Amino acid sequence: MNDSPGPDMTTLPHLGNTAVLGSALFLHASDERTHGAWLSSALSGHGLLRSAPLAEEAVGDLVGVSMPQAIFIDFTGEQGARSGLLAAALRRKWPDLVLIAVGHASQTQVTLAALRAGVDDFVDLDSPAENVMPIVRERLAQRESTRAPTRRGRTLALLGARAGLGVSTLACNLAACLQPARAEPARRRGAKTLSATTAGPQRLGTGLLDLGLPARDDLLYLGLQSSFSFVDGVQNLHRLDQTLLQTALPQHANGTAVLPLPANLGQIREISHSQSVNFVRRLTDFFDLQIIDLGGFTTPDFLAQIITAADQVWVVCDQSIGAIVSTSNLLRELREREVDTATLSLVVNRFEPGVDLPAQDIARQLDLPLAHVLPARRQSLLAAATRGKLVVQDAPGDAWSQAVTDMARELLPWINGGELGRPTADAASTPTWVSRWLRPWKTQG
């Protein structure tokens, strides 16, 4: 994923200059481009103004990529008819967009035509430029107040400093435990699902974002295939709704919906980090819980933004020296990007109690609170994989399955609106030879 703000203007037809004014984005749709400087002055200090022709496809491409705060549509001169058609099309496709007509209020018929086309307000080019921002603020506030309140879902990110730490296996099995567990309390109350108890459309339960490396392992473990990828989702943010997700995302038998990376990883360069994070945040409007598998994904800039967007982050590490060193390096890179790693928790995977390296000692070396410990059960994991099943389904009584079930049980109240207790460090553990060996290395790092 690159860190560009989306498609460069020079790659789109008929785009004019941009005035870099702030953090918000506004579009100016006009074929004549004679009023761009006036609008730039009016928006000075409040956002970025980007121009586009009066064409539904061109404006739609920009809306889909960047989701602007508002669109100014030029109704001056002979372009009024095309402007009206564009406004009506945008209103049908994106009913929540703020559309503001630009023209001369003295031309009554033009003003009336703009309002009939579905714009939210009208900016008079003959009035002072300082009148524009109050109109924009008022309409943005009005649009926000009319949106139906929705319960946002929770996001759990699972980090692994390198491939092979078992993050994907944990993500798939945890999702399998959580999906049926969500519905059980509702069934006892006679409701269809927990989601059905909230206002609005029924929510989609658990979503699994398969963003780890090697790519698409979650699909493999769940026996699924998908032609719709994370990149497709980001690029179709403007079309995102419950129907699209239910149609495009493959679902496991337990109900978990999976969204993987593209098969061609080169497509990741087509989207930016900020677009990706906006998409992840938007998914919380549809899923009660989304688990993000980031095992082996070591791009610190992207991870830093995902961590900021996630409600809970578990860092998965095992007892090997290589895993501890890699995890320590990743945490240091995140801290250099001003990520508060104190909000992260540690999950020690493949724990062997006979090894002279307690889980709590690993947590101290990484300066993370210890959340969970998963036992080393290679034979059980391998046996389930050979049968094409998840361990929690193939061997629910196994110690590893029981540990994952306990994790799911702890998360369930949190998913349904409660709080997730923060783990605390246990200072009673005695330093081992491994911790003494790591300490000088850690100080140098």
C-alpha positions, 0 to 999 in steps of 0.5 A, a space after each residue: 500500500 502506498 501513502 499517496 492521497 489516491 489517484 493523482 489529478 494528472 491521471 484523470 481527464 480534464 482536472 484543473 489545479 488544486 489549492 492545498 488549503 487544509 485537511 478536508 477535501 471539497 470538489 468543484 464540478 465545472 466545465 468552465 473552471 472560471 470560479 475555482 480561484 474564488 472558491 479557493 479563497 472562500 475555503 482558504 484554511 479549511 480544506 483542499 479544493 479539487 476540480 472535475 468536469 461536469 461528468 458523472 463518471 469523472 466526479 464519481 471516480 473522485 467521490 469513490 476514492 476520496 469521499 469529499 466533505 462537499 461538492 460544489 456544482 457550477 450552475 453558471 452560463 450554459 452548463 446549468 442543464 448538465 449541472 442539474 443532471 449531475 446533481 440529480 445523479 449524485 443525489 441518487 447514488 450518494 444520498 448523504 453527500 452535501 451538494 452545494 450549487 454555485 451560481 448567481 442568485 439574481 438568476 432566479 430560474 437557475 437557482 430554482 433548477 439547482 434546488 429541484 435537482 437536489 442540491 442542499 444549498 446555493 452559494 451566490 457568486 456575487 456575495 462575499 467569499 466569507 459567506 461560503 464556509 458558514 453555509 458549508 458548516 451548517 449543511 454538514 451539521 444538518 446532514 450529520 444530525 439526520 443520519 440514523 444512529 448506528 451501533 459501531 462494531 468492534 475491531 480486534 487486530 492481531 499482529 505478528 512481527 513475521 510470518 509463521 507465528 500462528 496469527 492466521 491459525 489463531 484468527 480463524 479459530 477465534 472467529 469460529 468460536 465467536 460467531 456462534 457464541 454471539 448468537 447464543 444469548 439471543 437464542 436464549 432470549 427468543 431473538 434471532 441474533 444479537 444483532 436483531 436486538 438493535 435498531 436498523 438492519 441486521 448486522 453481519 456478525 464477525 468479519 475476518 480481514 485476511 491481511 497477513 502474509 503469506 497472503 490469503 492463508 485464512 481463505 486456505 484454512 477455512 476452505 474458501 475462495 474469493 475473487 473480491 479482495 481488500 483492494 476491491 473493497 477500498 476502491 468501492 467504498 462509495 458502493 459499500 453496503 450490507 448487500 454488497 458485503 453479503 454478496 461479495 464476501 465468501 462465508 464459512 459454514 460458521 458464518 464468518 465472512 472473509 475479506 482477503 488480500 488480492 491474489 496479485 499483491 501488486 494491486 496493493 500499490 493502487 490504494 493508500 494507507 489512509 484509504 485502507 484505514 477509512 475502509 476498515 473504519 467503515 466496516 464497523 458499521 456492518 460487522 459486530 466484530 472484525 478481526 484483522 489478521 496482520 501476521 507477517 505484515 511488517 509495513 510500520 506506517 500501515 500498522 501504525 494507522 491500523 492500530 490507531 483505528 482498532 479498539 483492541 490489539 493483540 501482539 502474537 509472539 512465541 518463545 523463540 529468540 527470533 520471534 522475540 527479537 523481531 517483535 521487539 524491532 516492530 514495537 520499536 518502529 511503532 513507537 518511533 511513529 508515536 504509537 502508544 504501545 501501552 495499549 497493546 497486549 501480548 499473546 504468547 503462542 506455542 508455549 512450552 512450560 518446560 522451557 526456561 522462558 516464562 510467558 511473563 518474562 517475554 511480556 516484560 522484555 517487550 514491555 507489553 501486558 500479558 493477555 493470553 497464553 496458548 499452549 504448544 499443541 503441534 500435533 493437534 493443529 496438524 491433525 486438524 489441518 490434514 482433515 481440513 478443519 479448524 482445531 476448535 471444531 476438530 478437537 474442542 476438548 484440546 488444551 489449545 481449543 480450550 484456550 482459544 474458547 476462553 479468549 472468545 468468552 472474554 471478548 463476547 461481552 466487549 463485542 456487545 458493548 461492554 468493556 474489556 479489562 486490561 491485563 496487568 503485569 506480574 512482577 513476581 517472575 524470576 529473570 531467566 538466562 534468556 532475559 538476561 541475554 536479551 537485556 543488553 541487546 534490547 538496551 542497544 536496540 
